[in-house]
Amino acid sequence: MNSNKHRRLIFVILPILIVVLFLINLWYGSVNISWIEVWETLMMNGNTSQTSKIIILQYRLPQAITAMAVGIGLSIAGLLLQTTFSNPLAGPSVLGISAGASLGVALMVLLGGVVGVQLSSISMILGDMAIVLAAFAGALAVLLIIIFVSGKVGNAVTILIIGIMIGYLVSAIVGTLQFFSSSEDLHAFILWGLGSFSKTSITQSLMIFIVTFVVFVVTMVYVKPLNALLLGQQYAISSGFSVRLLQSIFILISGFLIALGTAFTGPIAFVGLAVPHIARTFLRTSNHGVLLPAVVLIGAALTLGCNFISKLPGYDASLPINAVTSIVGAPIVIWVIIKGRRMTNG
């Protein structure tokens, strides 16, 4: 099978897989709901029980949409960062943006307990949005620092190192806050850090999805600059592109997507790092015109699959999504790397 037919087949299979996984996420859970009830609820049929409607529309549907949106956002961010820094290990965590979100939540949850303002008091006023706003503020604060540094320093490797150092600094501050915090606040912070797609309303999930899709459309405008940057900075400059401006734009887009996802779901491991590698291996191309749509589809399918796996049969609780993405993802990445080396050597 030639490469074009191979790619077309993948782009046919992936949307079908996403639809199937999306419906499975609506059907499967701690409460048994039939396929007929799922379908009738989606079709707004009045025959479905009120309980089934509430479970599907208020819990499972927002969770599935959020999983898709965050998977798409982190995958796009991972691809942009790996191209920008010419580093296959670049991902959402390397710039310290995820750590910034953790710092924002830590300052609200843990510092509040240290100074005598318990999390319960804050939650009574703002509810779950308090954590979302704190995470988003922390992530954006680090993003602004990175953008400022990228404007002063033209070297992508230097920006990468500074981002990693910011991550270490933030982790040290969070660790100090954990040491002085109460057990209740520490427990709440740890739960947030484990990651979950189940903390959004239908309005929030749709907002995340729409914003992420708009950013994807905007990113598609930069296919030529991304391909030029992939061939090296000198090639990009000779093609008439401003490397420093491109780096700032791609860091801004990546940082925004990471901040958006992390704020609502907590830090989600592995997805942004691994999906670009999976896309390159299966599609056998480095063309961003193909890779960007591919990482969108693979990222959505992967997070929907992980969300399904996280649901424990017979239990109300779910496994931490971070644990699932790592357990599922690490073997996939190892297999992809081995497969890629065999294809290269063969």
Secondary structure per residue as TSV (DSSP state, phi and psi in degrees):
chain	resnum	aa	ss	phi	psi
A	1	M	-	360.0	126.6
A	2	N	-	-72.5	167.1
A	3	S	H	-64.1	-37.3
A	4	N	H	-65.5	-43.9
A	5	K	H	-65.4	-38.5
A	6	H	H	-60.2	-45.0
A	7	R	H	-67.2	-41.7
A	8	R	H	-61.3	-39.9
A	9	L	H	-62.6	-43.0
A	10	I	H	-63.2	-42.0
A	11	F	H	-72.6	-13.7
A	12	V	H	-86.2	-41.6
A	13	I	H	-69.4	-42.5
A	14	L	H	-60.8	-47.9
A	15	P	H	-60.9	-37.2
A	16	I	H	-63.9	-42.9
A	17	L	H	-61.7	-40.9
A	18	I	H	-63.3	-44.2
A	19	V	H	-61.3	-44.7
A	20	V	H	-62.5	-47.6
A	21	L	H	-64.8	-36.7
A	22	F	H	-62.6	-45.9
A	23	L	H	-67.3	-37.3
A	24	I	H	-62.4	-39.5
A	25	N	H	-63.8	-31.7
A	26	L	H	-76.0	-29.5
A	27	W	H	-86.1	-42.3
A	28	Y	-	-91.6	137.2
A	29	G	S	176.9	-171.6
A	30	S	S	-66.9	-24.7
A	31	V	S	-105.5	128.8
A	32	N	-	-74.1	121.9
A	33	I	-	-129.6	131.5
A	34	S	-	-73.9	159.6
A	35	W	H	-60.2	-36.1
A	36	I	H	-63.3	-42.1
A	37	E	H	-65.0	-38.7
A	38	V	H	-61.7	-47.8
A	39	W	H	-64.1	-45.2
A	40	E	H	-65.8	-33.8
A	41	T	H	-66.7	-44.3
A	42	L	H	-65.7	-31.3
A	43	M	T	-87.4	5.3
A	44	M	T	59.8	37.5
A	45	N	-	-80.5	134.8
A	46	G	T	-77.3	-3.9
A	47	N	T	-79.1	-17.0
A	48	T	S	-73.0	144.5
A	49	S	-	-65.3	152.0
A	50	Q	H	-63.5	-36.3
A	51	T	H	-62.3	-45.2
A	52	S	H	-63.6	-39.8
A	53	K	H	-61.6	-45.0
A	54	I	H	-62.5	-46.0
A	55	I	I	-62.2	-45.1
A	56	I	I	-72.3	-50.0
A	57	L	I	-80.1	-30.8
A	58	Q	I	-100.2	-17.7
A	59	Y	I	-120.9	-60.4
A	60	R	I	-74.0	-38.9
A	61	L	H	-65.2	-49.9
A	62	P	H	-60.0	-36.6
A	63	Q	H	-63.6	-43.8
A	64	A	H	-67.3	-42.5
A	65	I	H	-64.5	-42.4
A	66	T	H	-63.4	-42.4
A	67	A	H	-58.7	-45.9
A	68	M	H	-60.6	-49.6
A	69	A	H	-62.1	-45.1
A	70	V	H	-68.9	-38.6
A	71	G	H	-61.0	-41.8
A	72	I	H	-65.1	-48.7
A	73	G	H	-61.8	-47.2
A	74	L	H	-66.8	-34.9
A	75	S	H	-68.0	-43.1
A	76	I	H	-62.4	-44.8
A	77	A	H	-60.7	-42.9
A	78	G	H	-61.4	-43.6
A	79	L	H	-64.1	-44.4
A	80	L	H	-62.7	-42.3
A	81	L	H	-68.9	-39.8
A	82	Q	H	-65.2	-36.0
A	83	T	H	-73.6	-44.2
A	84	T	H	-60.2	-43.2
A	85	F	T	-98.2	1.3
A	86	S	T	49.9	43.9
A	87	N	-	-135.4	116.0
A	88	P	T	-67.5	-14.6
A	89	L	T	-95.9	1.4
A	90	A	-	-71.0	137.4
A	91	G	-	-156.7	-177.0
A	92	P	T	-55.9	-24.6
A	93	S	T	-86.5	-17.0
A	94	V	T	-71.3	-28.1
A	95	L	T	-85.8	-2.7
A	96	G	S	80.6	7.8
A	97	I	H	-71.5	-41.9
A	98	S	H	-62.1	-39.7
A	99	A	H	-64.8	-35.3
A	100	G	H	-63.1	-39.6
A	101	A	H	-62.3	-41.6
A	102	S	H	-62.3	-38.8
A	103	L	H	-64.5	-42.3
A	104	G	H	-58.8	-45.1
A	105	V	H	-67.6	-40.3
A	106	A	H	-62.5	-41.1
A	107	L	H	-63.1	-36.2
A	108	M	H	-78.0	-46.7
A	109	V	H	-80.1	-49.5
A	110	L	H	-85.3	-44.6
A	111	L	H	-65.4	-33.4
A	112	G	H	-58.3	-40.5
A	113	G	H	-69.6	-35.4
A	114	V	H	-65.1	-41.1
A	115	V	T	-89.8	1.6
A	116	G	T	99.9	7.7
A	117	V	-	-109.0	104.1
A	118	Q	-	-72.6	155.8
A	119	L	H	-58.3	-36.9
A	120	S	H	-59.4	-35.2
A	121	S	H	-67.7	-40.9
A	122	I	H	-69.0	-41.3
A	123	S	H	-64.9	-30.8
A	124	M	H	-63.5	-29.7
A	125	I	H	-87.4	-49.3
A	126	L	H	-107.7	-14.4
A	127	G	T	68.6	-153.2
A	128	D	T	-64.5	-22.1
A	129	M	H	-63.5	-20.8
A	130	A	H	-61.2	-45.7
A	131	I	H	-68.1	-41.0
A	132	V	H	-59.6	-48.4
A	133	L	H	-64.3	-40.0
A	134	A	H	-65.1	-43.1
A	135	A	H	-64.8	-43.7
A	136	F	H	-64.9	-41.2
A	137	A	H	-63.6	-43.8
A	138	G	H	-63.9	-42.9
A	139	A	H	-65.5	-42.5
A	140	L	H	-66.9	-34.4
A	141	A	H	-61.8	-45.9
A	142	V	H	-66.3	-39.0
A	143	L	H	-60.2	-42.9
A	144	L	H	-63.2	-37.5
A	145	I	H	-63.8	-44.3
A	146	I	H	-63.6	-42.2
A	147	I	H	-64.5	-40.7
A	148	F	H	-62.0	-43.9
A	149	V	H	-65.6	-41.4
A	150	S	H	-64.8	-27.7
A	151	G	H	-73.3	-26.9
A	152	K	H	-92.3	-31.9
A	153	V	-	-114.6	124.4
A	154	G	-	-85.8	-14.4
A	155	N	-	-83.3	121.1
A	156	A	H	-65.5	-35.7
A	157	V	H	-64.9	-39.3
A	158	T	H	-63.5	-42.3
A	159	I	H	-61.8	-40.9
A	160	L	H	-62.4	-44.3
A	161	I	H	-64.7	-42.9
A	162	I	H	-61.9	-41.1
A	163	G	H	-61.0	-42.6
A	164	I	H	-64.0	-41.4
A	165	M	H	-64.5	-39.2
A	166	I	H	-61.1	-40.0
A	167	G	H	-60.6	-43.8
A	168	Y	H	-63.8	-43.4
A	169	L	H	-61.2	-46.1
A	170	V	H	-62.7	-42.0
A	171	S	H	-61.8	-37.1
A	172	A	H	-65.3	-41.9
A	173	I	H	-64.3	-43.8
A	174	V	H	-62.5	-42.5
A	175	G	H	-60.3	-40.1
A	176	T	H	-63.9	-43.7
A	177	L	H	-63.1	-37.5
A	178	Q	H	-63.5	-37.7
A	179	F	H	-62.2	-37.9
A	180	F	H	-94.0	-3.6
A	181	S	S	-84.2	164.2
A	182	S	-	-77.3	161.8
A	183	S	H	-65.1	-35.7
A	184	E	H	-65.4	-47.8
A	185	D	H	-67.1	-36.9
A	186	L	H	-64.2	-40.7
A	187	H	H	-62.6	-43.1
A	188	A	H	-63.2	-40.1
A	189	F	H	-68.4	-41.2
A	190	I	H	-63.7	-40.9
A	191	L	H	-61.2	-42.1
A	192	W	H	-62.3	-41.1
A	193	G	H	-67.5	-19.4
A	194	L	T	-75.9	-18.2
A	195	G	-	82.9	140.5
A	196	S	-	-161.8	140.9
A	197	F	S	-93.6	2.5
A	198	S	-	-98.9	11.5
A	199	K	S	-102.4	11.2
A	200	T	-	-110.2	150.6
A	201	S	-	-84.7	171.5
A	202	I	H	-63.3	-36.7
A	203	T	H	-65.4	-45.2
A	204	Q	H	-64.8	-42.9
A	205	S	H	-63.2	-42.3
A	206	L	H	-66.2	-37.6
A	207	M	H	-62.3	-46.0
A	208	I	H	-61.0	-43.6
A	209	F	H	-65.1	-46.2
A	210	I	H	-64.2	-46.1
A	211	V	H	-61.9	-43.6
A	212	T	H	-62.4	-41.9
A	213	F	H	-65.3	-40.0
A	214	V	H	-62.6	-42.8
A	215	V	H	-63.1	-38.3
A	216	F	H	-60.3	-45.1
A	217	V	H	-60.7	-42.7
A	218	V	H	-62.7	-41.5
A	219	T	H	-63.7	-32.8
A	220	M	H	-62.0	-22.2
A	221	V	T	-65.5	-25.0
A	222	Y	T	-99.2	23.1
A	223	V	H	-59.7	-48.1
A	224	K	H	-62.9	-47.7
A	225	P	H	-60.5	-36.1
A	226	L	H	-65.7	-43.7
A	227	N	H	-64.7	-37.5
A	228	A	H	-67.0	-42.6
A	229	L	H	-65.4	-32.4
A	230	L	H	-63.4	-30.0
A	231	L	T	-85.3	1.2
A	232	G	-	117.2	153.3
A	233	Q	H	-63.8	-38.7
A	234	Q	H	-64.6	-39.4
A	235	Y	H	-65.3	-41.1
A	236	A	H	-63.4	-40.5
A	237	I	H	-65.8	-42.8
A	238	S	H	-67.7	-20.5
A	239	S	T	-85.9	-1.4
A	240	G	T	95.4	13.0
A	241	F	-	-98.7	147.2
A	242	S	-	-88.8	108.7
A	243	V	H	-61.9	-43.9
A	244	R	H	-62.4	-41.8
A	245	L	H	-64.8	-43.0
A	246	L	H	-61.5	-44.2
A	247	Q	H	-60.2	-43.4
A	248	S	H	-62.9	-42.1
A	249	I	H	-64.2	-45.5
A	250	F	H	-70.9	-35.2
A	251	I	H	-66.2	-40.3
A	252	L	H	-63.3	-47.1
A	253	I	H	-62.1	-47.4
A	254	S	H	-61.7	-47.1
A	255	G	H	-61.5	-40.6
A	256	F	H	-63.1	-44.8
A	257	L	H	-64.2	-41.3
A	258	I	H	-65.0	-44.3
A	259	A	H	-62.5	-42.9
A	260	L	H	-61.9	-48.4
A	261	G	H	-68.2	-46.3
A	262	T	H	-63.8	-36.1
A	263	A	H	-60.4	-39.6
A	264	F	H	-92.7	-22.5
A	265	T	H	-122.6	-7.6
A	266	G	-	84.4	171.4
A	267	P	-	-68.9	123.3
A	268	I	-	-104.7	116.2
A	269	A	-	-79.3	158.1
A	270	F	S	77.8	-39.4
A	271	V	H	-57.9	-54.0
A	272	G	H	-64.4	-29.0
A	273	L	H	-77.8	-42.2
A	274	A	H	-87.9	-38.2
A	275	V	H	-57.5	-44.1
A	276	P	H	-57.9	-36.8
A	277	H	H	-67.2	-41.2
A	278	I	H	-61.9	-43.2
A	279	A	H	-63.4	-45.4
A	280	R	H	-62.9	-39.6
A	281	T	H	-68.9	-46.9
A	282	F	H	-76.8	-31.9
A	283	L	H	-93.3	-12.1
A	284	R	T	54.1	48.4
A	285	T	-	-153.3	157.8
A	286	S	-	-115.5	7.1
A	287	N	-	-72.9	118.3
A	288	H	H	-68.8	-19.1
A	289	G	H	-64.1	-26.8
A	290	V	H	-95.8	-41.1
A	291	L	H	-66.4	-40.1
A	292	L	H	-60.8	-50.7
A	293	P	H	-62.5	-33.3
A	294	A	H	-66.2	-45.6
A	295	V	H	-66.9	-29.8
A	296	V	H	-61.8	-48.3
A	297	L	H	-70.8	-44.0
A	298	I	H	-66.9	-41.8
A	299	G	H	-61.4	-43.1
A	300	A	H	-63.9	-44.7
A	301	A	H	-65.0	-41.0
A	302	L	H	-65.1	-47.2
A	303	T	H	-69.7	-33.9
A	304	L	H	-64.3	-41.1
A	305	G	H	-64.3	-43.0
A	306	C	H	-66.3	-37.4
A	307	N	H	-64.2	-38.9
A	308	F	H	-64.7	-44.9
A	309	I	H	-63.6	-32.5
A	310	S	H	-68.8	-17.8
A	311	K	B	-80.2	113.7
A	312	L	-	-79.2	125.4
A	313	P	T	-65.4	130.3
A	314	G	T	84.3	1.8
A	315	Y	-	-122.9	149.9
A	316	D	S	-76.7	-28.8
A	317	A	S	-85.7	162.7
A	318	S	B	-121.6	155.7
A	319	L	-	-66.0	149.2
A	320	P	-	-58.2	132.0
A	321	I	H	-65.3	-30.1
A	322	N	H	-62.3	-39.6
A	323	A	H	-64.8	-41.7
A	324	V	H	-67.9	-45.6
A	325	T	H	-61.9	-35.4
A	326	S	H	-73.6	-43.8
A	327	I	H	-64.7	-43.0
A	328	V	H	-75.6	-41.1
A	329	G	H	-77.2	-39.5
A	330	A	H	-58.2	-48.7
A	331	P	H	-61.9	-35.7
A	332	I	H	-63.4	-45.6
A	333	V	H	-64.1	-43.1
A	334	I	H	-60.2	-43.9
A	335	W	H	-64.7	-41.3
A	336	V	H	-62.9	-42.6
A	337	I	H	-64.7	-45.2
A	338	I	H	-63.1	-43.2
A	339	K	H	-61.8	-43.4
A	340	G	H	-62.3	-39.5
A	341	R	H	-68.1	-39.4
A	342	R	H	-63.2	-41.8
A	343	M	H	-64.5	-38.5
A	344	T	H	-66.2	-45.4
A	345	N	H	-71.2	-30.4
A	346	G	-	-75.7	360.0
